[in-house]
Amino acid sequence: MSRSGFASKSYRTRGIVLRTHKLGEADRIITLLTPNGIVRAVAKGVRRTTSRLGATLEPFMEVEAQLVMGRNLDIVSQAQLRHAYGQLLVADYPSYTVANAMVEIAEKLLEADSDSTLRQYRLLHGALALLSKLAVEPGAVLDSYILRALSIAGWAPSFTSCVRCGKPGPHEALHVQLGGVVCADCRPSGSLSPHPVTIQYLQALLEGDWDAVALAGPRARKQAAEIVANYLQWHLERAVKSLRHVERS
């Protein structure tokens, strides 16, 4: 291939490594979330101990990558580490399980909604950065991430006003399928009656109000986690396998 021909088929992008798969004896398939979409590419020789790319192209790392377009899969020719979130997260198992769940959710959401890629990229980047600091309980980071990722995808919940008539709250009932709280007049069958503190906690998660999140007790966290998981599954219409391995405090 001529130099000009190579240049026309190569491109540079930031990316977050979502997952990797072994390929052959020494290669890996890397799934990258970039600001422009999901890219699947082959990283040749990265499983060899002499590879300089092996430690860079690991899950949860943010990298600057040079890729060459391929017929079926692109090829990673270079990669530089931007943020080593993976190294920090693998050392803390609860955070590691949460990170696995977040990248799986990001991939599933973007399979159905590619228009919001840049916003989803920024959200996941921020969530991994926060998670790696070990300053916020991992389960809270996950639940906040899920609510905000679903909001970006067009499924923003409401925990302050009735989702049916818009009447300002606070309201005592919540309906997962409708997407939030409902007033006494609009309350359908199947509505939940979570503790008022739980509803306040859900709103804090949605806003990323970490001071308020830190004040929540175990009952509110548990109730909220169940509501968020059900809300996610309702919209994805399938289970997120990684959620089964998340450790809750």
Buried (B, 14 or more C-beta within 10 A) or exposed (E): EEEEEEEEEBBEBBBBBBBBEEBEEBBBBBBBBBBBEBBBBBBBBBBEEEBEBBEBBBBBBBBBBBBBEEEEBBBBBBBEBBBBBBBBBBEBEBBBBBBBBBBBBBBBBBEEBEEBBEBBBEBBBBBBEBBBEBEBBBBBBBBBBBBBBBBBBEBEBBBBBBBBEEBEBEBBBBBBEBBBBBBEEBBEEEBBEBBEBBBBBBBBBBBBBBEBBEEBEEEBBBBBBBBBBEBBBBBBEEEBEBBEEBEBE
